[in-house]
Amino acid sequence: MKFALLLMAIPLACNSFTFAPRVARLSSLYASNTELKSERFADELGIPCEDECSMDCFPNMPESIHPGVLSGKGLMDLLHDAKTRGYAMPAVNCVTSSSINTCLEAARTNDAPIMIQFSSGGSQFYAGKGLDNTNYKAAIAGAVSGAFHVRTLAEQYGVPVILHTDHCAKGLLPWVDGLLDASERYYEKHGEPLFSSHMIDLSEEPISENIEICEHYLRRMSKMGMVLEMELGVTGGEEDGVNNEDVAKEDLYSKPEEIWEVYERLSKISDKFTIAAAFGNVHGVYAGDIDLDPEILNKAQAYISDKLGPSAPADKKPAYFVFHGGSGSDLSDIRNAIDYGNILGLGPPEEPENTLGPRRGGLPV
């Protein structure tokens, strides 16, 4: 029994190209919907898939991780690999096809996975400001259009991509509802969702309401193998028209007990969630009095592990954390956050290092 559990906990590495075709692997991962129309999005579009595009899995990573948009087991294996091996993936908000292509080129150059994401405002801009955005229909159309652009080219660039949407406050939930409708339609045809994940940001709402709404969305999303990112605590600064520059300083820091409450409630539904816990984060390049305290994440992992008791993972890092507002952070804060289970959302540090991605055996900062 212990040996079987060990095999489940440590995914097999992709060191060659002799694995079963991707369509067969997808069928096993999405057993409830196995009538897949094509092995790759490129096949459906009639675009030749050659060289890196033709790889069934990404070298030196678990075999479920492949070039293109990830979801389900491949996505969870990537998050687990990042936490286990101690690296984090950047999350970049894109507003044009050119910015998407730039991200894909950067990921290819560094031989590393990347998260490409859209905000509601960025999605509307992607569609064109001339379109009517009543009921967020332009923002929905823009995000869906961007998603198909990412799906078309991520395979061609030969890199794994987490396709995500950023902050979604309570008033913007109809936007995410429209995107989930699109993912459900895509899932019916392809056995995987259009997007990898969505963020629900209800940090300004009471914590009980925040968790309750997140539970609703996690139930809907996890059925398709999607990951929910929830925010706990306020991220300072300004982004996409949301201004938290004057927020009380104590609201910029989450408490371990609150993080445990989120973990306990959501874990009863699915393991497919991440937590954007606040530890002094501020959007934008840091300037002025910014006091990051990533030790909050370490304390939260210890608190959750203590609550889980014998069922806690061996590394005592049960939660997956997301780092918002990381641009310009001190490199030591980034390293500490990664050590404490942060696997997504980092911006460039003040003193970047040249490191190789996991494909070449190295680890991103």
C-alpha positions in Angstrom: 0.0 0.0 0.0 2.8 2.4 0.8 4.5 1.7 -2.5 1.2 2.4 -4.4 0.8 5.7 -2.6 4.3 6.6 -3.4 3.7 6.0 -7.1 0.7 8.3 -7.0 2.5 11.1 -5.2 5.5 11.3 -7.5 4.5 11.6 -11.2 6.7 9.9 -13.8 9.1 12.2 -15.5 9.0 12.8 -19.3 12.5 11.9 -20.5 11.6 10.6 -24.0 8.9 10.8 -26.6 7.7 7.2 -26.5 4.6 7.7 -24.3 1.1 6.9 -25.4 -0.5 9.5 -27.8 -1.9 12.5 -26.0 -5.5 11.7 -27.0 -5.2 8.4 -25.1 -3.8 10.1 -22.0 -6.5 12.7 -22.1 -9.2 10.0 -22.4 -7.9 8.4 -19.2 -7.7 11.8 -17.4 -11.2 12.8 -18.3 -13.0 9.5 -18.1 -16.4 11.1 -18.1 -16.0 12.5 -21.5 -13.7 10.4 -23.7 -15.0 11.2 -27.2 -12.3 13.6 -28.1 -12.3 15.2 -31.5 -8.6 15.6 -31.9 -5.3 15.0 -30.2 -4.2 18.6 -30.4 -5.8 21.9 -31.1 -3.3 22.2 -34.0 -4.8 19.0 -35.5 -8.3 20.5 -35.4 -7.1 23.7 -37.2 -5.1 21.8 -39.8 -1.8 23.4 -38.6 1.2 21.1 -39.0 2.5 20.1 -35.6 6.2 19.5 -35.9 9.4 19.7 -33.8 8.6 20.9 -30.3 4.9 21.1 -31.1 4.7 17.4 -31.7 6.0 16.4 -28.2 3.6 14.4 -26.2 5.1 15.7 -22.9 7.5 18.3 -21.7 11.0 17.0 -21.0 12.2 16.6 -17.4 8.7 17.1 -16.0 5.8 14.7 -15.2 4.6 13.0 -18.3 1.1 14.6 -18.0 2.6 18.0 -18.6 2.6 18.7 -22.4 3.0 21.7 -24.7 -0.2 23.7 -24.9 -2.9 24.6 -22.4 -3.0 22.5 -19.3 -5.9 21.4 -17.1 -6.9 18.4 -14.9 -4.0 16.1 -13.9 -1.4 17.9 -16.1 -2.2 21.2 -14.3 -2.2 19.7 -10.8 1.1 17.8 -11.6 2.7 21.0 -12.7 1.7 22.8 -9.4 3.0 19.8 -7.4 6.2 19.7 -9.4 6.8 23.5 -8.8 6.2 23.1 -5.0 8.3 20.0 -4.8 11.2 21.3 -6.8 11.1 24.8 -5.5 10.2 27.1 -8.4 7.3 29.4 -9.3 5.8 30.4 -12.6 5.2 34.0 -13.7 1.6 35.1 -14.3 1.3 37.8 -17.0 -1.8 39.9 -17.8 -2.1 40.2 -21.5 -4.2 42.7 -23.5 -3.2 42.0 -27.1 -2.2 39.1 -29.3 1.3 40.6 -29.4 1.7 40.5 -25.6 0.5 36.8 -25.6 3.1 36.0 -28.3 5.8 37.8 -26.2 5.0 35.6 -23.2 5.1 32.4 -25.3 8.4 33.5 -26.8 9.8 34.2 -23.3 8.6 30.8 -22.0 10.2 29.0 -25.0 13.5 30.9 -24.6 13.7 29.9 -20.9 12.3 26.4 -21.5 9.7 26.9 -18.8 5.9 26.8 -18.3 4.1 30.1 -17.9 0.7 31.4 -16.8 -1.1 33.7 -19.3 -4.1 35.5 -17.9 -6.7 38.1 -18.7 -8.4 40.7 -16.5 -11.9 41.9 -17.2 -10.7 45.2 -18.4 -7.9 43.6 -20.4 -10.5 41.2 -22.0 -12.6 44.1 -23.0 -9.6 45.9 -24.5 -8.7 42.6 -26.4 -12.2 42.6 -28.0 -12.0 46.3 -28.8 -13.4 49.3 -26.9 -15.9 49.9 -29.7 -17.9 46.8 -28.7 -20.9 47.1 -26.3 -19.9 45.7 -22.9 -23.4 45.4 -21.5 -23.6 42.3 -19.3 -19.8 42.0 -19.9 -20.4 40.5 -23.3 -17.4 42.3 -24.9 -15.2 41.2 -22.0 -16.4 37.6 -22.4 -15.8 37.7 -26.1 -12.4 39.2 -25.7 -11.3 36.6 -23.1 -12.6 33.7 -25.2 -10.9 35.1 -28.3 -7.7 35.4 -26.4 -8.1 31.9 -25.1 -8.3 30.5 -28.6 -5.3 32.5 -29.6 -3.3 31.0 -26.7 -4.5 27.5 -27.6 -3.6 28.0 -31.2 0.0 29.1 -30.6 1.0 27.6 -27.2 1.4 24.2 -28.9 3.3 25.8 -31.8 5.8 27.3 -29.4 6.1 24.0 -27.6 5.5 25.3 -24.0 3.0 24.3 -21.3 0.6 27.2 -20.4 -1.8 27.8 -17.6 -4.6 29.8 -19.2 -6.1 31.9 -16.4 -8.2 35.0 -15.6 -7.2 37.5 -13.0 -9.1 39.4 -10.2 -12.8 39.0 -10.3 -14.7 41.0 -7.7 -18.3 40.2 -6.8 -19.7 42.6 -9.4 -17.7 40.9 -12.1 -18.9 37.4 -11.5 -21.2 37.4 -14.6 -18.0 37.8 -16.6 -16.5 34.6 -15.2 -20.0 32.9 -15.5 -19.8 33.6 -19.3 -16.3 32.1 -19.5 -17.4 29.0 -17.6 -20.2 28.6 -20.0 -17.6 28.7 -22.8 -15.4 26.2 -21.0 -18.4 23.8 -20.5 -19.2 24.0 -24.2 -15.6 23.3 -25.1 -15.4 20.5 -22.6 -18.4 18.7 -24.2 -16.5 18.6 -27.5 -12.9 18.1 -26.4 -13.0 16.6 -22.9 -11.1 19.5 -21.4 -12.1 23.1 -20.5 -11.2 26.1 -22.6 -9.5 27.8 -19.7 -7.2 26.2 -17.1 -8.3 28.2 -14.1 -10.1 31.4 -12.9 -9.5 33.7 -10.0 -12.4 34.8 -7.7 -11.4 37.9 -5.7 -13.9 38.4 -2.9 -11.3 39.8 -0.5 -13.5 42.9 0.2 -16.4 40.7 1.2 -16.9 39.1 4.6 -14.8 35.9 4.8 -17.9 33.7 5.2 -19.4 35.0 2.0 -16.0 34.8 0.3 -15.7 31.1 1.1 -19.3 30.3 0.3 -19.2 31.8 -3.2 -15.8 30.1 -3.8 -17.3 26.8 -2.8 -20.0 27.3 -5.5 -17.5 28.0 -8.2 -15.1 25.2 -7.2 -17.9 22.7 -7.5 -18.6 23.9 -11.0 -15.0 24.2 -12.1 -13.5 21.0 -10.6 -15.9 18.9 -12.7 -13.9 20.0 -15.7 -10.5 19.7 -14.1 -10.2 23.5 -13.6 -8.4 25.1 -10.7 -9.9 27.9 -8.7 -7.7 30.7 -7.3 -9.3 32.5 -4.3 -8.0 35.7 -2.7 -7.8 36.1 1.1 -6.8 39.5 2.3 -6.4 42.7 0.2 -3.6 43.3 -2.3 -2.6 47.0 -2.1 -1.9 49.4 -4.9 -3.9 49.8 -8.1 -4.7 47.3 -10.9 -7.2 47.3 -13.7 -9.2 50.1 -12.2 -9.3 48.6 -8.7 -7.6 51.0 -6.3 -6.5 49.8 -2.8 -3.8 52.4 -2.3 -5.5 53.7 0.9 -6.4 50.3 2.4 -5.6 49.8 6.1 -2.2 48.2 6.5 -3.5 45.4 8.7 -5.8 44.3 5.9 -2.7 43.5 3.8 -1.9 40.5 5.9 -3.8 37.2 6.1 -4.0 35.2 9.3 -3.1 31.5 9.5 -6.5 30.7 11.1 -8.3 32.3 8.1 -6.1 30.4 5.6 -6.9 27.2 7.4 -10.7 28.0 7.3 -10.4 28.4 3.5 -8.3 25.2 3.1 -10.6 23.1 5.3 -13.8 24.2 3.5 -12.5 24.0 -0.1 -10.7 20.7 0.4 -14.0 19.0 1.2 -15.0 19.8 -2.4 -11.7 19.3 -4.4 -8.0 19.7 -4.2 -8.0 22.0 -7.3 -7.6 25.4 -5.7 -4.9 27.9 -4.8 -4.9 30.6 -2.2 -3.7 34.2 -2.9 -3.0 34.9 0.8 -1.9 38.5 1.6 1.4 39.1 3.2 1.9 42.8 2.5 1.6 42.6 -1.3 1.1 45.7 -3.4 0.4 45.8 -7.1 2.7 47.7 -9.3 6.5 48.1 -9.1 7.3 48.7 -5.4 8.0 52.1 -4.2 7.8 53.6 -0.7 7.0 51.8 2.5 6.4 48.2 1.4 6.8 45.5 4.1 6.5 42.0 2.7 6.2 39.2 5.3 6.3 35.9 3.5 6.8 34.2 6.9 3.0 34.4 7.1 2.8 31.7 4.4 5.2 29.5 6.4 3.2 29.9 9.6 0.0 29.1 7.7 1.5 25.9 6.3 2.5 24.8 9.8 -0.9 25.7 11.2 -2.7 23.7 8.5 -0.3 20.8 8.9 -1.0 20.8 12.6 -4.7 20.7 12.0 -4.4 17.9 9.5 -2.3 15.8 11.9 -1.3 12.4 10.4 -2.9 13.3 7.0 -0.6 16.3 6.5 1.8 15.8 3.5 5.3 14.8 4.3 6.7 18.2 3.3 4.3 20.0 5.7 3.2 22.3 2.8 -0.4 21.3 2.1 -1.5 24.7 0.5 -0.6 26.1 -2.9 -0.1 29.9 -2.6 -0.1 32.6 -5.2 2.1 35.7 -5.0 0.3 38.9 -6.2 2.1 42.2 -6.7 5.5 40.6 -7.0 7.2 43.0 -9.4 10.3 44.7 -7.9 10.3 42.4 -4.9 13.5 41.7 -3.1 14.9 38.4 -4.3 15.1 37.0 -0.8 11.4 37.6 -0.3 10.7 35.8 -3.6 12.9 32.9 -2.5 11.2 32.7 0.9 7.8 32.8 -0.6 8.7 29.9 -2.9 10.1 27.9 0.0 6.8 28.3 1.8 4.7 26.9 -1.1 4.2 29.8 -3.5 4.0 28.4 -7.0 2.4 31.2 -9.1 2.2 34.9 -9.8 5.7 36.2 -9.4 6.9 39.3 -11.2 10.6 40.1 -11.9 12.7 40.7 -8.8 14.9 43.7 -8.2 18.0 41.6 -9.0 17.0 38.9 -11.4 19.1 35.8 -11.9 19.7 34.0 -15.1 18.4 30.5 -14.4 17.3 27.7 -16.7 13.8 26.4 -16.7 12.9 22.8 -15.6 13.1 21.5 -19.1 16.9 21.9 -19.0 17.1 20.6 -15.5 17.3 24.0 -13.9 14.7 25.9 -11.9 13.2 29.4 -12.5 13.6 32.0 -9.7 
